[in-house]
Amino acid sequence: NIALLDARRQHLRLNASLDKSAVLLVDVDFRPSAHLFKALHSRHAAKRILNERRVVVCPAFESAIETCAKTLPELKKLVDDGRAEGFHLSHFPQGHTPTRFEHFWKQSMQCKDGDVSDFWQEAYQVTYENLFEPYIIMASAD
């Protein structure tokens, strides 16, 4: 039956395309950083997420001001000044403490601003804990 073969072909094509894509799982009010698109469309991201099938936790921050930081040093200054913090750390620390924000700062501040390869080389292990609600990026086929 031609219709059945065509349906099967479409299913295989969809699954093949999913093998080469990733999904970012976030809340509706999540505002991605200015560099996220570039970081996720690099060969380093493809290697970690699509080839190695790693799940990447996005460190999330919330700010008391409407304007977002455009660089990591700007964000770090907001955190140091008490105008931003790791997402919900003040009232629901279990949700994002496993992200290990201090380790994130230690690793990410070593990166040259805008050099995407540095972000992936400075990746670190995050361990799931009860009530952890991370924002993640993973291969969509998984």
Contacts in CASP RR format, 6 or more apart in sequence:
PFRMAT RR
TARGET T0000
AUTHOR 0000-0000-0000
METHOD contacts of the structure
MODEL  1
NIALLDARRQHLRLNASLDKSAVLLVDVDFRPSAHLFKALHSRHAAKRIL
NERRVVVCPAFESAIETCAKTLPELKKLVDDGRAEGFHLSHFPQGHTPTR
FEHFWKQSMQCKDGDVSDFWQEAYQVTYENLFEPYIIMASAD
15 141 0 8 1.000
18 139 0 8 1.000
18 140 0 8 1.000
18 141 0 8 1.000
19 50 0 8 1.000
19 139 0 8 1.000
19 141 0 8 1.000
20 50 0 8 1.000
21 50 0 8 1.000
21 139 0 8 1.000
21 140 0 8 1.000
21 141 0 8 1.000
22 40 0 8 1.000
22 45 0 8 1.000
22 49 0 8 1.000
22 50 0 8 1.000
22 137 0 8 1.000
22 138 0 8 1.000
22 139 0 8 1.000
22 140 0 8 1.000
23 137 0 8 1.000
23 138 0 8 1.000
23 139 0 8 1.000
23 140 0 8 1.000
24 32 0 8 1.000
24 40 0 8 1.000
24 58 0 8 1.000
24 135 0 8 1.000
24 136 0 8 1.000
24 137 0 8 1.000
25 135 0 8 1.000
25 136 0 8 1.000
25 137 0 8 1.000
25 138 0 8 1.000
26 32 0 8 1.000
26 58 0 8 1.000
26 135 0 8 1.000
27 135 0 8 1.000
30 60 0 8 1.000
30 135 0 8 1.000
31 68 0 8 1.000
33 68 0 8 1.000
34 68 0 8 1.000
34 70 0 8 1.000
35 114 0 8 1.000
35 116 0 8 1.000
36 58 0 8 1.000
38 114 0 8 1.000
38 116 0 8 1.000
39 45 0 8 1.000
39 116 0 8 1.000
39 119 0 8 1.000
39 120 0 8 1.000
40 49 0 8 1.000
40 137 0 8 1.000
42 116 0 8 1.000
42 117 0 8 1.000
42 120 0 8 1.000
44 116 0 8 1.000
44 117 0 8 1.000
44 119 0 8 1.000
44 120 0 8 1.000
44 121 0 8 1.000
45 116 0 8 1.000
45 120 0 8 1.000
47 120 0 8 1.000
48 54 0 8 1.000
48 56 0 8 1.000
48 120 0 8 1.000
48 123 0 8 1.000
49 56 0 8 1.000
49 137 0 8 1.000
49 138 0 8 1.000
49 139 0 8 1.000
50 139 0 8 1.000
53 138 0 8 1.000
53 139 0 8 1.000
53 142 0 8 1.000
54 138 0 8 1.000
55 136 0 8 1.000
55 137 0 8 1.000
55 138 0 8 1.000
55 142 0 8 1.000
56 123 0 8 1.000
56 136 0 8 1.000
56 137 0 8 1.000
56 138 0 8 1.000
57 99 0 8 1.000
57 126 0 8 1.000
57 134 0 8 1.000
57 135 0 8 1.000
57 136 0 8 1.000
58 134 0 8 1.000
58 135 0 8 1.000
58 136 0 8 1.000
58 137 0 8 1.000
59 86 0 8 1.000
59 99 0 8 1.000
59 101 0 8 1.000
59 104 0 8 1.000
60 86 0 8 1.000
60 87 0 8 1.000
60 96 0 8 1.000
60 99 0 8 1.000
60 135 0 8 1.000
61 75 0 8 1.000
61 78 0 8 1.000
61 79 0 8 1.000
61 84 0 8 1.000
61 85 0 8 1.000
61 86 0 8 1.000
61 87 0 8 1.000
62 84 0 8 1.000
62 85 0 8 1.000
62 86 0 8 1.000
62 87 0 8 1.000
62 88 0 8 1.000
63 69 0 8 1.000
63 78 0 8 1.000
63 83 0 8 1.000
63 84 0 8 1.000
64 82 0 8 1.000
64 83 0 8 1.000
64 84 0 8 1.000
65 78 0 8 1.000
65 83 0 8 1.000
65 84 0 8 1.000
69 75 0 8 1.000
69 77 0 8 1.000
69 78 0 8 1.000
69 84 0 8 1.000
71 113 0 8 1.000
72 108 0 8 1.000
72 109 0 8 1.000
72 111 0 8 1.000
72 113 0 8 1.000
73 109 0 8 1.000
73 113 0 8 1.000
75 84 0 8 1.000
76 105 0 8 1.000
76 109 0 8 1.000
78 84 0 8 1.000
79 85 0 8 1.000
79 86 0 8 1.000
79 105 0 8 1.000
86 96 0 8 1.000
86 99 0 8 1.000
86 101 0 8 1.000
87 95 0 8 1.000
87 96 0 8 1.000
88 95 0 8 1.000
88 96 0 8 1.000
89 96 0 8 1.000
89 97 0 8 1.000
89 101 0 8 1.000
94 129 0 8 1.000
94 130 0 8 1.000
94 131 0 8 1.000
94 132 0 8 1.000
95 131 0 8 1.000
95 132 0 8 1.000
95 133 0 8 1.000
95 134 0 8 1.000
96 132 0 8 1.000
96 133 0 8 1.000
96 134 0 8 1.000
97 129 0 8 1.000
97 132 0 8 1.000
98 126 0 8 1.000
98 127 0 8 1.000
98 128 0 8 1.000
98 129 0 8 1.000
98 132 0 8 1.000
98 134 0 8 1.000
99 126 0 8 1.000
99 134 0 8 1.000
100 124 0 8 1.000
100 126 0 8 1.000
103 124 0 8 1.000
104 124 0 8 1.000
107 122 0 8 1.000
107 123 0 8 1.000
107 124 0 8 1.000
108 119 0 8 1.000
108 122 0 8 1.000
110 118 0 8 1.000
110 122 0 8 1.000
111 118 0 8 1.000
111 119 0 8 1.000
111 122 0 8 1.000
112 118 0 8 1.000
126 134 0 8 1.000
END
